[in-house]
Amino acid sequence: MAETYDVIIIGSGPGGYVTAVRSAQLGFRTAIVEREHLGGICLNWGCIPTKALLRSAEILHFAEHARNYGLKLDGTVSADVKAVVERSRGVSARLNGGVGFLMKKNKVDVIWGEAKLSKPGEIVVSKPQKKPMEPQHPVPKNTKGEGTYTAKHIIVATGARPRALPGIEPDGKLIWTYFEAMVPKELPKSLLVMGSGAIGIEFASFYRTLGVDVTVVELMPQVMPVEDAEVSKFAQKQFEKQGMKIILEAKVTKVEKAANSVTATVEKKDGKVEKITADRMISAVGVQGNIENLGLEAHGVKTERGCIVTDGYGRTNVPGIYAIGDVAGPPMLAHKAEHEGVICIEKIAGVPGVHALDRSMIPGCTYCNPQVASVGLTEAKAKAEGYDIRVGRFQFTANGKAIALGEDQGFIKTIFDRKTGQLLGAHMIGAEVTELIQGFVVAMNLETTEEELMHTVFPHPTLSEMMKESVLDAYGRALNA
């Protein structure tokens, strides 16, 4: 006999497990289905372990430049790749256990296996067909397993996986996805990165800092294509100063494999062809939703471009079936998935005042060196949408805290509607901007005007002072530039 719940969530990534916690808080009998790792890709193979890797690279960078801070280090400093990877995996394991604790604390049942919609309000859970990536975490105790389960509300939160280009499919040895790039057994001497989005550029930054000869090939006219053009241009200069080679408006058309290297044929916009040989190659050309083998087609759930179509509340075109996170489309970010999941379950519960997800105010962060963070419209998009704008900028070179930190390269850019003073967008590059961007996100959500931002007192000395100075600059009132 099928076990019955109020809510079943398929997938335990950031969107799935946060939704499960909120569901339980709202009084629903809740279960979550997971086939591989509690915490999903983000916690185990994405957001968290990559930041651990990048932190190791950052420490190495500071150690190599210790003299800039008046310090002497005896002997040489180098990366122990095995230890770096072990630390990263340890961070993931700790948080994986944390998700298990949250499920137990909130009385959310964990069903271990692979779920498929069998009929409206029912799923069948079977043994996972996909072998978990190594190293894997142990299956939590006290979990349920294969069988049939029913629920009035079924939320799909199955995430996404690396996209593969025909003829250039990753093989796990010479052509990597982010999975293999995260756990190298040894450092390659040279690396070719195909794609300069957040995933590609973070790995490019990590490996370059560890001394690898890195080349990045990007199809679009600028590195980090979704960012403001001014930020992208500055980022490219910084990357190239670090020794990274970047080829724009080019594509990899062919890859030839040798015993321990690859040779990529790179075709440029002007028709010229260049062959690049590297020890390893990372394919970072985006991700696609995990919509297969869920029974969506049989139930008439609408999909588009590899993702499930939803409204602003996570509802699909089929009553009782919902989708959140990466599988529900871009932006494919963990924090978007979490917020989307809370909106979805609160709408189901009838919580008053629930608002549809506003994708225009979702921040994006890239943890390369230098860091990049943004929210809202770029300058080009604001103009394209017909806004008459004011633009303010403030450089790290004029900020006391940045100079004291030895991190004086970067800037903060703000874009306002000239008529209303509405903050349309904010774009940052430099030290710790991924921590600063939330200030502008809060401001945008509160519909704060330039006048209110200019009258806000920012602490000194901090990097955050540059946020206010950028606003002041947009109105010709900058005090320290």
Helices and strands as residue ranges (DSSP letters): E 3-10, H 14-25, E 30-34, H 40-45, H 47-64, G 66-69, H 81-105, E 109-112, E 114-119, E 122-126, E 147-156, E 160-162, E 175-176, H 178-182, E 190-194, H 198-209, E 213-217, H 229-241, E 245-247, E 250-257, E 262-268, E 273-278, E 280-283, E 287-289, G 297-299, E 303-304, E 307-308, E 321-323, G 325-328, H 334-349, G 359-361, E 364-366, E 372-376, H 379-384, E 389-395, G 396-398, H 400-405, E 411-417, E 423-429, H 433-445, H 450-454, H 465-474
